[in-house]
Amino acid sequence: MIEEPLNNHKKSLREILPKGNGRAYRRSIPFNPSAVVTEEEGVNNHIAGDAEAILRSRRMPKIPKYLIWGLGLAFIIILVFVVGSVFAKATVYISPKQAKVNLDETFTAYSSAATGELEFGTISNSISESITVKASGTKDVAEKATGQITIFNDFSAESQTLVAKTRFETTDGKIYRISKEVVVPGQKSEGGKMIPGQALAIVTADQAGAEYNIAQADFKIPGFKDTPRYEKFYAKTKTALTGGLVGKTSTVSEKDRQDAEAELKQKLAAKAGDKSTVSVPEGQILFKDSLFTTTSFEVKPGAKEGEAQIVGTLTYTGVVFNEEKMATYLASRYVPDYDDETVTIPDSSTLNLVIIDKDKIDPQTASEIEVKSSGTAHLVWKVEIDEFKKAISGYNKGNFEMVLADFPAVESAKLKLSPPWTSSIPNNSDKIVIEEILQGEAE
């Protein structure tokens, strides 16, 4: 069926609407072509309207506001818990057991101390300068290598006296001799284990020659061969053994030698003020009066014919004390309730030891020295930090102090948790920080 176009209609459509009294009335409505709907479009519109109504009927019911607020609050609580777990951190301020000892006493220190005795050790370092002078001639020399060794007594708790000229033999058969009598202390008990006694000695090669110059070596004592002592007494190089030479060397005039030595002394004295010339190992204490210096000179062939080189060497030897061993010695003498715990002296600047008759002592070979003590020793009991962290991890902030009973070195502890709402110490010990508070310090 062909529909007649409506665009050309100029009449107004009239809509008849029922009135309240049942009568109809007419009202003019301006013609709007776009409002004319075909039969097919009407059907489609009807279907679309039904579909929309169906979708509206299937929509989710409206969620109450109180439920939304409740879910939001739960989410925030979970978020806070997660953030607290990830970023949780604990700082524990501990006050270790401490004691201050005022000293004014003379002690004897030993190079190899028995239990209950004060032990000392030595450190050495050298600096050299050289000057080239005119050689006055040459001479034949036969020099023997010399140096320092450490002798060990692993035979018994009794000391062993080794007379001057006692031989020491390397594994390849080279013989060296000590220049004077040495007393080697016996074994000592340390931590339930027997530790060999030891003593320092200067040895000189039995024969001249450069082949006796060695950097390091192990030694046996041939005089003990075929006895039980042979395997239990031994030695190791403490310093390189040097100076061995057979051949010709340059000579210089007495005046040139004296002038060169005077200049070398000035150069070495300028270097002596440099603290880097002495390197003190960690855990060792070097007191101001415990440093010895010696100066030696040697004439060597020059780089060119007709020249000689005068070499000056300044050697530092320091008498040092192990920090923990000194603290243990002082605690055992002055602290009434001391019970073999590990103690330290974190700051040795308030303590001073002076060596008595220092000018009569060769620290390289001395087996014992007398020291005069003064000042104050601040003793601090050592806390095993890693073990303490593991012990307190996971504890609630209200009862973590229960752990302190297992750590007698800790007198008191204060806990700080982050974030503030965290209630327990993290299980991960990496998130635990331990800070020691010493007497006179504030958090």
C-alpha positions, 0 to 999 in steps of 0.5 A: 500500500502506498502511503500518501505523503504528509508533508504537503498537508497544511491543515491542523490536526485536532485532538479530541480529548475527553473532558471531565463531564464525559463530553469531548472537545476539540483542540487545535494542534499545530502540524508536526510532520516528525511526529507522524509515525507509521504503523511499523514504527509504532510497533517497534516503539512499543516493543522497545518500551516493553524491553526497557520496562523488563530491564528496569524490573530486573535491575539490582535492588538499591543497597542500603547506605549503612551497608556501604559504610560498613564495607568501606570501614572494613576495607580501611581496616584491612588496608591499615593492617596490610600497610602496618604489616609491610612497613612495620618496624621496631626500635629497641633501646637497650641499656647494657650492664656497665661498670666504671673502674678507677685505676691507679695500679701497676700491672705485669703484662705478658706476651703469652698470658695465662688465664687471669693475666693481662696479655699484650701484643705488638704491631710494626710498620716501617717507612724509608727514605733514601739519598744518592751520594758519590761512591768512594769505592767498593768492598766485599761483603758477606751479610746474613739475613735476619728477622723476627719469628714467633715461637709456639709451645704446644707441648705442656703448660710449663714454660720452656727456656731456649738458650742463645744460638738455639737452631731453627730449621725451615722445611727446605733445610735452611738454619737460623739461630736466635741471638739470645735466650728466650723463655716460651710460655706454656699452654693456656686454657681459653674457652675450654681449649688449650692454646699454645704459649708463644714468644717472639725472637730475633733470628739470624741466618746460619750462613751469609747469602741472598738465598736466606732472604725469605718472606715467610716460612715455618720452622722446627727445632732440630735439637728436639728431634727424636723427642715428643717436643719436636712436633709440639714446638715450632715457629713461624716468621713474624717479619720477612728475613732480609739482608742476606748478601754475598758480593760487592757493595758500594762504600762512601766516605765518612763525611758523606755518610754522616751528612746523608744520615742527618738529612734522612733523619729530618725526612723521616721525622717529618713523616713520623707525624703522619698517623697513617704510618701506624695502623692499629687493628680493629679491637686493639688498643694502642696507648700513647706511651706504648709506641717504640721507634728505631732508626737504621741506615744501610749503604746500597749500590747506586743505580749508576756506576760510581754512585751509592744509595744510603737508605734510612728506615724508621721502624715503629713497634707498638705494644697493643692490648686486646680490648676484650681481654683487657676488659675481662682482666679489669672486670675480674679484678674490680667487679664483685659480681663478674661471672666470665661474661664478655665485656668491652671498653668502647672508649679507651681515651679515659684510660691510660697505661704507661710502660715502666722502664720503656728505654730498657725494653725491646718490644720485639722480644720482650716476654713481659712488661710492667705497666702503670695504669691510671684513669677510668675504665668504662666497662660495657657488657657485650650483648649478642645483637643478632641473638637478641633480635631473634629472641624478641621477634614476634613478641607483643609490646606488652610482654617483650621484656620477658626475654630480658631474663635470657640476656643478663648483659641487658639491664633494661630495654625500651620498645618503640613500634612504627606505625604507632598502631602496631601492637607487636614486634615484626617477625623479620629481624631485619626490621628490628633496630637495636640501639645501645644507650650507655651511661651519660647518653640520652635517647 
